[in-house]
Amino acid sequence: MKVNIEIDCTPLEARQFFGFPDVAPMQTAVMDKLQQQMMTNIEKMSPEALIQSWLTFDPKLAERFQDMFVTMAGLGSSRPNDKKK
């Protein structure tokens, strides 16, 4: 013998029927907190914030970045070893 029972109800109605707690307020609170933390971390990862944190680490770091970019662009003076005799 085979019996099929089909129940048409929403997930909320099923949880209430079985006596499960309503976790919607908890989920909303957790998602709000997660969104708040993500927005805080996104602000920390902005290009301006990253450059600011890098440049405050070492006072001469700005000069080193400038020298590195000048050298990469090929605008810097050649080193003594690079000169032909």
C-alpha positions in Angstrom: 0.0 0.0 0.0 1.3 3.4 -0.9 0.0 6.7 0.4 1.0 10.1 -0.8 0.2 13.2 1.1 0.8 16.6 -0.5 0.8 19.7 1.7 0.7 23.1 0.2 2.0 25.6 2.7 4.7 28.3 3.0 8.0 27.6 4.8 6.8 29.9 7.6 3.6 27.9 8.0 5.5 24.6 8.0 7.9 25.9 10.8 4.9 27.1 12.8 3.2 23.7 12.4 6.2 21.7 13.5 6.9 24.2 16.4 10.2 25.5 15.1 11.2 28.9 16.3 10.9 32.0 14.0 14.6 32.8 13.2 13.8 35.7 10.8 14.7 38.4 13.3 18.0 36.7 14.2 18.8 36.3 10.5 18.0 40.0 9.9 20.2 41.1 12.8 23.1 38.9 11.6 22.8 40.1 8.0 22.8 43.7 9.1 25.9 43.2 11.2 27.6 41.4 8.4 26.8 44.2 6.0 28.1 46.8 8.4 31.4 44.9 8.8 31.7 44.5 5.0 31.2 48.2 4.4 33.8 49.1 7.1 36.3 46.7 5.5 35.6 48.0 2.0 36.4 51.5 3.2 39.7 50.2 4.6 40.5 48.7 1.2 40.0 51.8 -0.9 43.0 52.9 -2.9 43.3 56.1 -0.8 43.3 54.2 2.5 45.8 51.7 1.2 48.3 54.3 0.0 47.8 56.3 3.2 48.6 53.3 5.4 51.6 52.4 3.2 53.0 55.9 3.4 52.6 56.3 7.1 54.6 53.2 7.8 58.0 54.7 6.7 58.5 58.5 6.2 60.9 57.9 3.3 58.6 55.4 1.6 57.0 58.2 -0.6 60.5 59.0 -2.0 61.1 55.3 -2.6 57.8 55.0 -4.5 58.7 58.0 -6.6 62.1 56.6 -7.4 60.6 53.3 -8.2 58.1 54.8 -10.6 60.7 57.0 -12.2 63.0 54.0 -12.7 60.1 51.9 -14.1 59.2 54.6 -16.6 62.8 54.8 -17.8 63.1 58.5 -16.8 65.7 58.0 -14.2 69.4 58.5 -14.7 71.4 55.4 -15.6 73.5 53.7 -12.9 77.3 53.9 -13.2 77.5 50.2 -14.2 75.2 50.8 -17.1 77.4 53.4 -18.8 79.4 52.2 -21.8 83.1 52.9 -21.7 
